[in-house]
Amino acid sequence: MGYLTMQVLASSSSLRTDVNGYNASAIVERFRQTAPDIIFLTEKEDVAGELGATIRKNLKVKVMDCSQDSEQFLKFWDDFFRRSISTPEAAVKKNMIELIDDTVYSYLSNYWKDWDTVNSEVTDSLFRAKHKLVESVFYDLEQGFWHAQNKLIADKISSGHPTEKSVIISGVERRYWLVDRIKDLMPQL
């Protein structure tokens, strides 16, 4: 199994549901076949959890922690809504965003059946659309919460000197963002 360019794969821990055959062991087995040179982990729960431990135990590959401290971003989120939700309209918009998030994950939990459906354009398109909607309703929130943390993660990946044989394991929701920007962020590929 060869590479055309660096792969970005969704972590199993980020799915909020179980997908038959999509777990830490299956991800590691896939890497045995492809032999990546570096694995970049973008989610703290994967670095410290089962996936990171399984990778370190079973593969001889450089693993780079590209995760961010979520506390500063969660504080930004909380502060934004504390300042911004002063009207009934703003409260409705916030509730709408939460409903959309729940709906997207609910739909995808029924759609995801295997490796290909989890890492599909359908999955990416739904999260891309969700974040475009959030940006249209709460632009400053999306910039300060979503894009800011993704930019920091992308900068860490770039500093790790990825190659075409490198793999990024990201949260399922973050995957589209990295896929959409991989060539711009890493022009050496």
N, C-alpha and C positions, 0 to 999 in steps of 0.2 A: 504494500500500500504506500504510494508515494505522495508527496506534497506538491501542490502548485504554488501555494503561499501559506503563510502561517494560519493555523486553524484557531478559531474561537469556539469553545464548547461550553454548554451550560453545565453547571454543577448539579449533581443530584440533590444536594441539600437545599438548593434554592427553589425547588419545584412546589413546595407546600403540599405535596402529595407523593404517593409512591407510584412509580411507573415500572411495570414489570420488566426486569432485566436492565434497568438503568440505575445503577448504584456505584458506589466507590470501587468495588471489585471489577465490575464491567468496564469502567473507565480505565482502570489500571491495565486490564487485559488488552484493551484496544491500544494503549500506549506501548505495550510489549511488541505489538505488530508494527507500529509506526516509528518507534525509537526516536522520540523528540530529543532535542539537545537541551532545551530549557522548558520548564513548565512554570508559567506565571499564574499564581493564584490571586484572584482579585477580591475574594470574600473572606473575612476574618473567620467565619465558621468553617470554611474549608481548610484554611491554614492550620487552625488549632484542632479541627475535628477529624472525623473518620477518613475523609478523602486525603487530607494531607498526610496523616499517619500511614495510610495504605500505600500511598505513592512512595514515601520515604522508606518504608519497610521492603517494598517489592521491586523498586526500580532504581537503577544507578543513573540518576539524572539530576541536574541542577534544578532546584525548586526555589523560585523567588517569590517572596511575599510582597504583593503589590496592593494589599488591602489598605483601607483607611480607617482611622478611628471614627467610628460612627457617632460618637458623642457630640462632636462639634456640629455635625450636620443635623442631628436630631434636635439639638438646641436651636439651630437656625430655624428649623421647621416649626418648633413650638413657639419661638419668639415671633416668627412671621404671622402665625395665626393668632397669637395673643394681641398683636398690634393691628392686624388687618380685619379681623372678624368683628366689626362694630355695627354692621347693618344686617338685617334679615337676608338681603340678597347675597352678601358675602358668605353668610352661614350656609345658605342653600348651595352655593358653588362648592364650598368645602365638602359638604355632604355628598354632592354629585361626584366629586373626585373619588371619595371613598367608595361609593357605590360602583363606579366604573372599575376601580381596582379589584373589588370583590368579584364583579361580573367577569372580568377578563380571566382571572385565575380559575373561576368556576368553569368557564367554557374550556379553557385549556386543559384542565384536569381531566375532562372527558375526551379531549382530542389527543392528548399525548398517549401513544401506545408503545413507542419504541424510540430508539436513538434518533432516527430520522425525523420523527414528528416533534420531538423536543427541540432539536436543532434545525428547525425548518424556517422558511420564509414566512409561513403563516404565523408562527409564534412571534418572530421578529416584527412582523407587520402590525400585529395587535399591540405590542408594547410600544412600537414607534408611534402608532396612532394615539395611544393613551397619553404619551408624553407630549405630543403635539397639542392635544386638547388641554392638558394641564398648563402648558406654556401659554396657550391662548387665553386662559382664564386667570392664571397667576404667574405672569412672566417672571417677576423677580424671584418667586419661590423656586421655579424650575431652574433658573440660572444659578441661584445660590445653593440650592440643595442638590439637584440632579447633575447638572453640567459641571459644577465645581468639583464634586467628588470624582466624577468620571475623568475629568481633566487631570486631577492628581494621580489617579490610577494609571492613566495613559502615559503620563510623564515617568512614572516608576517603570513601566514596561519598557519605554524607550531607553531609559538609562541602563537597562539590563542587556542591551544589545541583542535583541531578538534576531533570529534568522528564519529562513523559510521552513526550517524543521522545528521551530518553536511552537508551543501550544499555549494558548491562554484559556484558563478555566475561569469563567465568570458566572455571576448570578444569571439566571435565565432572563431576567428583565434587563440586565445590563448588556447582554450579548449583542443585541442589535446596534447599540451605540458604538461598541468597539468594532464590530464588523463594518459599519458604515464609515469608520474613520481610520481603519488600519493602514491603508495605503498613504493617507495624508500624514499620519502620525509617525510612520516608519518608512520614509521614502527610500531607504537603503534596500528595501525588499523589492 
